[in-house]
Amino acid sequence: MILYISYVYLTHNTSNCYCQPMNKSQQNPKLDDILYQCIQKVATGPGYSKSLSQEDARDALATILEGNADPVRTGVFLIALRMKRESMDENKGFLEALINTTNRVTADVDSVIDISEPYNGYVRGLSVTAFLAPLLAEMGEAAYSHGVESVGPKFGITHHKVLKSIGINVDISVDEAAKQLENPNIGWAYIDQKVINPSLHSLVDLRERLIKRSALTTTESLLKPISGKKETHMVCGYVHSEYPAIYAELARFSGFDNATIIRGVEGGITPSLQQQGKFFGYLDKSEETLTELDPKSIGIDVKKRAIPLPDDLPDPSDNDRGVINADAASSAAAKEGLAALKGQAGMAYDSLLYNASIVLLHRKRFGSLATAADEVSKVLKSGAVIDRLKYSGASI
């Protein structure tokens, strides 16, 4: 029934639709035969659906990314996989197809930290993790984050919106981002999906209309557009207990040497500030291990999980498709983050302190979370990260 509804919706609700123009597959249906065959396997009900091989999943997504797939079939395919629950082979096949179409470069630095936050953003509180990369850069770690401006189902606060609100150019190329990592005065960057993988980004409208997350949501954060000469370290978040093992295996498949996978608020990389937390991680592509966290051990003692939304946040505008005014909330997050980078105490300060300390602990820069926090605190109180933002073009 859900697949039938998807078909009707995609074929009859055509306003502002990604699928209005006639594409190659509509001119020649044989071009998406592989997608047709895959749908036959994955969309036959709970008792008969079969998982795809890695090769079939790769070829099906490659057909979609090349623009050779009928959009209705694309929607049915993605929803059917979601209903069946994607297998590891299917996730790897998707990731392989995405890697094959990703703009990848190696920066002229030994190590790079790749920060992945939920692409659809935050709606329950303010996120200041857009400032984690420049903070880590000031700690001697070249780092970048990536994402999109806005995507469903949340349409929330994103790195793109936060950084754009302070004048950062969020549309630089992957090569330009690598140059920023190499620049000792900058050392950090943000890269948008539209330059990392334009083919994947072209599916944003269709994915929004599907409403539910798909295997693309799992794999799009693992593309590793910039690598270090010696090692590349991934930082991502999760909520559901099955995802650390999934992300760890996919991260190794993508070529990440190290990974820090944090149980965070709204699936992001910031743990709850009011209770004990944890992260899973691996080094040198080894098996992942669990590390438990206590925010009180680094002086964080608050009554809320995350930075609350401002009471005076405007209602969503006509341009907002989510539950909050994302532009106003992102500007508020930027204000909180900049205050923290100037040493002002508060939950934004605590959040950045916690995040940076976790990453540096896992990278074995320090022997304990408390020791890492002491050094991060010195940097935050110095205000030195503000200079990195100014070198990056921020109007602050």
HELIX and SHEET records of a PDB file:
HELIX    1   1 ILE A    2  HIS A   12  1                                  11    
HELIX    2   2 LYS A   24  GLN A   27  1                                   4    
HELIX    3   3 PRO A   29  ASP A   32  5                                   4    
HELIX    4   4 ASP A   33  VAL A   42  1                                  10    
HELIX    5   5 GLN A   54  LEU A   65  1                                  12    
HELIX    6   6 PRO A   71  LYS A   84  1                                  14    
HELIX    7   7 MET A   88  ASN A  100  1                                  13    
HELIX    8   8 THR A  129  PHE A  131  5                                   3    
HELIX    9   9 LEU A  132  GLU A  138  1                                   7    
HELIX   10  10 HIS A  159  LYS A  164  1                                   6    
HELIX   11  11 VAL A  174  GLU A  182  1                                   9    
HELIX   12  12 GLN A  193  ILE A  196  1                                   4    
HELIX   13  13 PRO A  198  HIS A  201  1                                   4    
HELIX   14  14 VAL A  204  LEU A  210  1                                   7    
HELIX   15  15 ALA A  215  THR A  219  1                                   5    
HELIX   16  16 GLU A  220  LEU A  222  5                                   3    
HELIX   17  17 TYR A  243  SER A  254  1                                  12    
HELIX   18  18 VAL A  265  GLY A  267  5                                   3    
HELIX   19  19 PRO A  295  ILE A  298  5                                   4    
HELIX   20  20 ALA A  326  LEU A  341  1                                  16    
HELIX   21  21 MET A  347  HIS A  362  1                                  16    
HELIX   22  22 LEU A  369  SER A  382  1                                  14    
HELIX   23  23 ALA A  384  TYR A  391  1                                   8    
SHEET    1   A 2 VAL A 105  THR A 106  0                                        
SHEET    2   A 2 ILE A 226  SER A 227  1                                        
SHEET    1   B 7 TRP A 188  ASP A 192  0                                        
SHEET    2   B 7 ALA A 143  GLY A 147  1                                        
SHEET    3   B 7 SER A 111  SER A 116  1                                        
SHEET    4   B 7 GLU A 231  TYR A 238  1                                        
SHEET    5   B 7 ASN A 258  ARG A 263  1                                        
SHEET    6   B 7 GLY A 277  TYR A 282 -1                                        
SHEET    7   B 7 THR A 289  LEU A 293 -1                                        
END                                                                             
